[in-house]
Amino acid sequence: MAPPTLRPNGDGGQEGLSDSHATANGRVKGAPRERQRHLYEGRREREFYSYYESVLAYANTEPKFCDLHSPEAVAAHRAITSTDTTLTAFVQLVAMRLESRRAMIFFFDAEYAYIIAESTRTLSLHDDAQHAPDDSLWLGFTKIPRGFSVCEVTADLPANGGSNARDPYSASLAHIINNLAEDTRFCDRPYVKGGPEARFYAGVPITTPKGINIGALCVLDDKPRDGLQPGQVDFLRNMASTVMSHLELVIWRRLGLYLL
């Protein structure tokens, strides 16, 4: 049996088309666009895995699953940093430069969102227990179900429903939400209603040399803000490119192609 045609839902995920979308002539309304979306998601997943295998080889461990549907699972979760200290240093720099509580790197396949790096501004790069009061990791190196993260929507840029959707400079470059508690797409998320009580979000896609957005680099803050300045958006994009360059190096080293 052929797989159902998929369409994006409000969370950046996908949902199947029902028979009610069929027109009188038997065609599915919007089917070409939905097939294109389905094909792109398949390409994105394949591209993601081409990098993820090298991330795992470098990390020498599989990220543990944290089910955000379950408060008990969240309470029992123990966050750890990525064993790739370079990625942790990158996101810490982002958090510092953008004066945010934390920064994170997300990748996606069809089922999970993978957090391959997280840091706060004061987190030690050598000891997860060393940080300023109330400045610990939230999820760390882990994977969560699809449908929770804002970064899933960020990876679909240039489509933008954020606070900067009408900004002539940043609308196609970054996904910015000034106050998550006032955004109907995300206000009921567990990281908004509890946990880190995130309010401000800003993220940019992580794009491979093939032009495929396989993830996103983002910052979260616990206070609403009024967007980012153009220079801050540029910095966030530059750091996303730096993350991609690092992942390319990881692949080359794994394949024995890295030359000093």
Stockholm file with secondary structure:
# STOCKHOLM 1.0

chainA/1-260         MAPPTLRPNGDGGQEGLSDSHATANGRVKGAPRERQRHLYEGRREREFYSYYESVLAYANTEPKFCDLHSPEAVAAHRAITSTDTTLTAFVQLVAMRLESRRAMIFFFDAEYAYIIAESTRTLSLHDDAQHAPDDSLWLGFTKIPRGFSVCEVTADLPANGGSNARDPYSASLAHIINNLAEDTRFCDRPYVKGGPEARFYAGVPITTPKGINIGALCVLDDKPRDGLQPGQVDFLRNMASTVMSHLELVIWRRLGLYLL
#=GR chainA/1-260 SS CCCCCEEECTTSSEEECCGGGBCTTSCBTTHHHHHHHHHHHHHHHHHHHHHHHHHHHHHTSCCEECCTTCHHHHHHCCCCCCSCHHHHHHHHHHHHHTTCSEEEEEEECSSEEEEEEEEESSCCSSCTTCSSTTCCCSSCSEEEETTSCTHHHHTTTTCCCSTTTTCTTTTTTCEEESCGGGCTTTTTSHHHHSTTCCCEEEEEEEECTTSCEEEEEEEEESSCCCCCCHHHHHHHHHHHHHHHHHHHHHHHHHTTCCCC
#=GC SS_cons         CCCCCEEECTTSSEEECCGGGBCTTSCBTTHHHHHHHHHHHHHHHHHHHHHHHHHHHHHTSCCEECCTTCHHHHHHCCCCCCSCHHHHHHHHHHHHHTTCSEEEEEEECSSEEEEEEEEESSCCSSCTTCSSTTCCCSSCSEEEETTSCTHHHHTTTTCCCSTTTTCTTTTTTCEEESCGGGCTTTTTSHHHHSTTCCCEEEEEEEECTTSCEEEEEEEEESSCCCCCCHHHHHHHHHHHHHHHHHHHHHHHHHTTCCCC
//
